[in-house]
Amino acid sequence: MKLFVFPGNIEEDILAIGAQQVPYVRTSEFSEMWLESEKRLLRMADNEEGRVLVFTASGTGAMDSCMGSLRGHLGQRKALVINGGTFGQRWCDLCSYYNIAYDMFPVCFGCDPDYGALKTSIHSGHYAILFMQHHETSCGVLYDLAEISTWCQEAGVCLVVDAIGSFLIDAFSMKQTPVDFAIISSHKGLNLPPGLSFVLQSEKWASHQDWGRDHYYFDWNAYAENLFRGQTPFSPAAHLFLQLHARLKRLEETGVQNVTEAIRQKASAFRQACREEGWSLKSGCLSNCLTGVTLPCPARPVVDALAAKGYFVMPSAEPDLIRVAHLGTSTILDHMDLIKEIRQCIPKSRP
């Protein structure tokens, strides 16, 4: 089974941790393990003086947690949401659910934003918070976080970034490109099973002690208090914490730059092969995480035919678009094999 999805193929020894006896977590050993994992995550995000809140939840859980916790920061101003696909829309849906006043900055699917208009919006004085994706994984576009971060700093706008599709994949530094809050999860750059999500708080916010209390399970106050001693307020996904600890240790031993470079090389090789086949790619700035490929036929039959052969890729909101992830243990050779399989699944045109 070849997984060009999220997560990708995971190493056998990491998977085996999930089959071990579940440990009791209210111990000093478990606390020490988490605190060590937190330090490693912060180093990898270039955010050593920040803090990490970890939830037994998908990435949407961490996004959800931001709403009740940051509502009080809005004052009389509104939130601004960059919406270029499924996950940008999710920020909009969350704002609507929590009755948070917001404006949407629309971006055409698979395209870069109008950065001039976005800069004007950020500087307008209407907004206290900007919610955005670094990488909109529904189409593959990577937004220019460096520029957006600069504009938010100039305008005094709090920047909340869903970095789930870019952390450990594309260049991401919370210090060099200041971000107030970054959201990541276990099943993309970390290439672990889904079930853990994280809010990385910048140094500016790490000591803040009075968050909004519109949640019970996602109450940042409770998590900050408990995680300070290496525990969670509710039962954690213990196996995932163990797998996370092993993954972070391996990343530091291998070198994060080596891992991200390997992903970049897979993405580059796959995209070049797609161009040689005459398949078009999305026009925006692409993340190394995945490639959106427009096929000369409907995508769903191709996705299903590939799955029957043991190759798993992702469909999209566009009927002729497939999304191919470049994470996990897959190699460039695996990607070239996938190209051949896609070619075979595309119906032959009639003369």
C-alpha positions in Angstrom: 0.0 0.0 0.0 1.5 3.3 -1.1 0.0 6.3 0.7 0.3 9.7 -1.1 -2.2 11.1 1.5 -2.1 12.2 5.2 -0.4 10.6 6.9 2.0 8.9 4.4 3.6 5.6 5.0 4.9 5.4 8.6 8.0 3.5 9.7 7.3 0.1 11.2 9.0 0.8 14.5 7.0 4.0 15.0 3.8 2.1 14.1 4.7 -0.6 16.6 4.7 1.8 19.5 0.9 2.1 18.9 0.6 -1.6 19.6 2.3 -1.5 23.0 0.5 -1.8 26.3 -1.1 1.6 27.2 1.0 3.2 29.9 -0.4 5.0 33.0 0.1 8.6 32.2 -0.2 10.3 35.7 3.5 9.7 36.4 6.6 11.7 36.5 8.0 9.7 33.6 5.1 10.7 31.3 5.5 14.3 32.4 9.2 14.3 31.7 8.5 12.8 28.2 6.0 15.5 27.3 8.2 18.4 28.6 11.0 17.0 26.5 8.7 16.8 23.5 7.5 20.3 24.0 11.1 21.6 24.0 11.8 19.8 20.8 8.7 21.1 19.1 9.6 24.6 20.1 13.1 24.3 18.8 11.8 23.0 15.4 9.4 26.0 15.2 12.2 28.4 16.2 10.1 29.4 19.2 12.2 28.3 22.2 10.7 30.8 24.6 7.1 30.0 23.7 4.7 27.3 24.9 2.8 24.4 23.4 -0.8 23.5 24.2 -1.5 19.9 23.1 -5.0 18.5 22.5 -6.3 14.9 21.9 -8.1 16.1 18.8 -7.7 16.7 15.1 -6.3 19.9 13.8 -9.8 21.4 13.7 -9.9 21.0 17.5 -6.9 23.3 17.9 -8.5 25.7 15.4 -11.7 25.6 17.5 -9.8 26.2 20.7 -8.6 29.6 19.3 -12.1 31.0 19.0 -13.2 31.0 22.7 -9.7 31.8 23.9 -9.0 34.8 21.6 -12.5 36.3 21.4 -11.7 38.8 24.1 -8.7 40.1 22.0 -11.1 41.5 19.4 -12.5 44.4 21.4 -14.6 46.5 19.0 -12.8 45.3 16.0 -13.4 42.3 13.8 -11.5 39.2 12.6 -10.2 38.9 9.0 -10.1 35.5 7.4 -8.1 34.5 4.3 -10.3 32.0 2.5 -8.7 30.1 -0.5 -10.2 26.7 0.0 -11.7 24.2 2.4 -9.6 25.1 5.4 -9.9 28.8 4.9 -13.7 28.3 4.9 -13.3 26.3 8.1 -12.0 29.5 9.8 -15.1 31.3 8.5 -17.4 28.6 9.7 -15.8 28.7 13.2 -16.2 32.5 13.4 -19.8 32.1 12.4 -20.4 29.3 14.9 -19.0 31.4 17.8 -20.8 34.6 16.6 -17.4 36.3 16.0 -17.7 39.3 13.7 -15.4 38.8 10.7 -14.7 39.7 7.1 -13.6 37.2 4.5 -10.7 37.9 2.2 -11.5 35.6 -0.8 -8.8 33.9 -2.8 -9.5 32.0 -6.0 -9.0 28.3 -5.5 -5.5 27.3 -6.4 -4.3 30.8 -6.8 -2.2 33.3 -4.9 -4.0 36.1 -3.0 -4.1 39.7 -4.3 -1.4 40.7 -1.9 -1.8 44.4 -2.6 -5.5 44.3 -1.6 -4.6 42.0 1.4 -2.1 44.5 2.7 -4.6 47.3 2.4 -7.2 45.2 4.4 -4.7 44.4 7.2 -3.7 48.1 7.5 -7.3 49.3 7.4 -7.6 49.4 11.2 -10.8 47.3 11.2 -9.2 44.0 12.4 -7.7 42.7 15.6 -7.0 39.2 14.4 -6.1 37.6 11.1 -6.9 33.9 10.7 -5.1 32.1 7.8 -3.5 28.9 6.5 0.2 29.0 5.7 -0.5 26.2 3.2 -4.1 25.7 1.9 -4.0 21.9 1.6 -7.3 21.7 -0.3 -5.4 23.0 -3.4 -1.7 23.1 -2.5 -1.0 26.8 -2.5 1.6 28.2 0.0 0.8 31.8 1.0 3.6 34.4 1.5 3.7 34.3 5.3 6.7 36.6 5.5 4.9 39.5 3.9 1.6 38.9 5.7 3.5 38.7 9.1 5.2 42.0 8.4 1.9 43.7 7.6 0.3 42.3 10.8 3.2 43.6 12.9 2.9 47.0 11.3 -0.9 47.1 11.9 -0.9 45.6 15.3 -3.0 42.6 14.1 -2.7 39.3 16.0 -1.7 36.6 13.5 -3.1 33.1 13.9 -1.7 30.6 11.4 -2.8 27.1 10.6 0.6 25.6 9.8 -0.6 22.0 9.7 0.3 21.6 6.0 3.7 23.4 6.2 5.4 22.6 9.6 8.5 20.5 9.0 7.7 20.7 5.3 8.3 24.3 4.2 10.4 27.0 5.8 8.6 28.0 9.0 10.2 30.1 11.8 8.0 31.8 14.4 11.0 34.0 15.2 12.1 35.1 11.8 8.5 35.4 10.5 6.7 36.4 13.6 3.4 34.5 14.3 1.4 34.9 17.5 -0.2 31.5 17.4 0.6 28.5 15.1 -1.5 25.4 14.8 0.0 22.0 13.9 -1.2 18.4 14.0 0.3 14.9 14.2 -0.6 13.5 10.8 1.1 15.8 8.3 4.7 17.1 8.8 5.1 14.9 11.8 3.8 11.9 9.8 2.1 10.2 12.7 -1.4 8.8 13.1 -4.1 11.6 13.4 -5.3 12.5 16.9 -3.0 15.1 18.3 -3.1 18.8 17.6 -1.1 21.7 19.0 -1.3 25.4 19.5 2.2 27.0 19.6 2.1 30.2 21.5 4.8 32.8 20.7 7.1 34.2 23.4 4.8 37.3 23.5 1.8 35.2 24.6 3.5 32.4 26.5 3.0 33.9 30.0 -0.5 35.2 29.4 -2.8 33.7 32.1 -6.3 34.8 31.5 -7.7 33.4 28.3 -11.4 33.5 27.3 -13.5 30.7 28.8 -16.0 29.9 26.1 -14.9 26.2 26.1 -14.7 23.5 28.6 -12.6 20.8 26.9 -10.5 23.4 25.0 -10.0 25.8 27.8 -6.5 27.2 27.3 -6.3 28.2 31.0 -6.7 24.6 32.1 -4.2 23.3 29.5 -1.6 25.9 30.4 -1.8 25.1 34.1 -1.5 21.4 33.6 1.0 21.3 30.8 3.4 23.4 32.9 3.9 20.2 34.9 3.8 17.9 31.9 0.2 16.7 32.2 -3.1 17.3 30.4 -6.3 18.2 32.1 -8.1 15.3 30.4 -7.0 11.8 29.4 -4.5 12.1 26.6 -4.0 9.8 23.6 -1.1 8.1 25.4 0.2 6.0 22.4 0.3 9.1 20.2 2.4 10.9 22.9 4.8 8.0 22.8 5.0 8.0 19.0 5.4 11.8 19.0 8.4 11.5 21.4 10.0 8.9 19.2 9.4 11.0 16.0 10.8 14.2 17.4 13.9 12.4 18.7 14.4 10.9 15.2 13.9 14.2 13.5 16.6 15.8 15.6 19.0 12.9 15.0 18.3 12.9 11.2 18.3 16.7 11.0 15.1 18.6 10.2 16.7 20.3 7.2 17.6 16.9 5.7 14.0 15.7 6.2 12.5 18.8 4.6 15.0 18.7 1.7 14.0 15.1 1.0 10.4 16.2 0.8 11.3 19.0 -1.5 13.2 16.7 -3.8 10.2 14.3 -4.0 7.8 17.2 -4.8 10.2 18.6 -7.5 10.7 15.3 -9.2 7.0 14.5 -9.2 6.1 17.9 -10.6 8.6 17.7 -13.4 7.3 14.3 -14.4 3.7 15.7 -14.4 4.8 18.5 -16.8 6.4 16.0 -19.1 3.1 14.1 -19.2 1.3 17.3 -20.1 -0.7 17.5 -16.9 -1.1 21.0 -15.5 -0.3 22.1 -12.0 -2.0 24.8 -9.9 -0.6 28.2 -10.7 -0.1 29.6 -7.2 3.1 29.2 -5.2 3.1 25.5 -4.3 4.0 24.0 -0.9 6.3 21.0 -0.9 3.6 19.2 1.1 1.5 18.2 -1.9 0.9 18.8 -5.6 -2.5 19.5 -7.2 -2.6 17.9 -10.6 -5.3 18.7 -13.2 -6.0 15.6 -15.3 -7.4 15.5 -18.8 -10.4 13.5 -17.4 -12.6 13.3 -14.3 -10.5 12.6 -11.3 -12.8 10.4 -9.2 -12.5 7.3 -11.5 -8.7 7.7 -11.5 -8.6 8.0 -7.7 -10.7 4.8 -7.3 -8.7 2.9 -9.9 -5.4 3.8 -8.2 -6.8 2.7 -4.8 -7.7 -0.7 -6.3 -4.0 -1.0 -7.2 -2.9 0.0 -3.7 -2.0 3.6 -4.6 -3.9 6.2 -2.6 -4.2 9.9 -3.6 -6.7 12.5 -2.7 -9.5 14.0 -4.7 -10.4 17.7 -4.6 -13.3 20.1 -4.8 -12.5 20.5 -8.5 -13.7 17.5 -10.5 -10.6 17.0 -12.6 -8.0 17.7 -9.8 -6.1 15.1 -7.7 -3.8 15.9 -4.8 -0.6 14.0 -4.2 1.2 14.3 -0.9 5.0 13.9 -0.7 5.4 13.0 2.9 6.2 9.7 4.8 8.6 7.0 3.8 7.8 7.3 0.0 10.8 7.8 -2.3 11.3 9.5 -5.6 11.0 6.1 -7.3 7.7 5.5 -5.6 6.5 8.8 -7.1 7.7 7.8 -10.6 5.8 4.6 -10.2 2.7 6.6 -9.3 3.1 8.6 -12.5 3.0 5.4 -14.5 -0.1 4.2 -12.6 -1.9 7.5 -13.2 -1.1 7.4 -16.9 -2.5 3.9 -17.1 -5.7 5.0 -15.4 -6.4 7.9 -17.7 -8.8 6.8 -20.5 -7.3 6.7 -23.9 -8.6 9.5 -26.2 -10.5 8.2 -29.2 -9.1 9.1 -32.7 
